[in-house]
Amino acid sequence: MSHISAGVEYGLHCLLYLTEAAPGGVPEASVRDLAELQGVPADYVAKLFTKLHKAGLVIATEGAKGGFALARPASQISVLDVVTAVDGDKALFECREVRTRCAVFGDAAPTWATSGVCSIHAVMQNAEKRMREALASQSLEDLAVRISAKAPRAFGPQVVKWLGGRAAGRRRERGGSPSGARS
């Protein structure tokens, strides 16, 4: 079982798509389009974006071109921000105080066995601290740079074009003009 949910992975992918710079504007996308782009249900992505919006990582825009955009620059959104927004601030490990229930101790564990932080818990707390530091040190921008170095140069513009085409299609379906005004 994973400690970090699949929702974090999908949320990060969605946010990375929003880092792609569209010519002349801030990249925006609808939940429905982001869901379709990744092959997951729109309701699932909508729940993720409710959490991301509540955490102040994305902003919602209304109108024919409406959708979501990053609330701040990608360099100022850490992977830990996304993990916390989607999964909450849960501990990596919950100590069950097993050390107090050793059969050898009978009804009362000795002080030496129960004093201080459990040694296993201390190791887990240290691991969690290091994991959080590592996640906090990586931003969406860092991830986007890694992807750009790996993906063909045309990939980012293809995503922007695909999302833009979807938005234009919705405007046509609604009978609106490109500016969103109805005739």
Sequence and secondary structure as in RCSB ss.txt:
>XXXX:A:sequence
MSHISAGVEYGLHCLLYLTEAAPGGVPEASVRDLAELQGVPADYVAKLFTKLHKAGLVIATEGAKGGFALARPAS
QISVLDVVTAVDGDKALFECREVRTRCAVFGDAAPTWATSGVCSIHAVMQNAEKRMREALASQSLEDLAVRISAK
APRAFGPQVVKWLGGRAAGRRRERGGSPSGARS
>XXXX:A:secstr
  SS HHHHHHHHHHHHHHS BTTB   B HHHHHHHHTS HHHHHHHHHHHHHTTSEEEE STT EEEESS GG
G BHHHHHHHHH S  S     GGGG GGGTTS  HHHHSSS HHHHHHHHHHHHHHHHHHT BHHHHHHHHHHH
S TTHHHHHHHHHHHHHHHHHHHHTB TTS B 
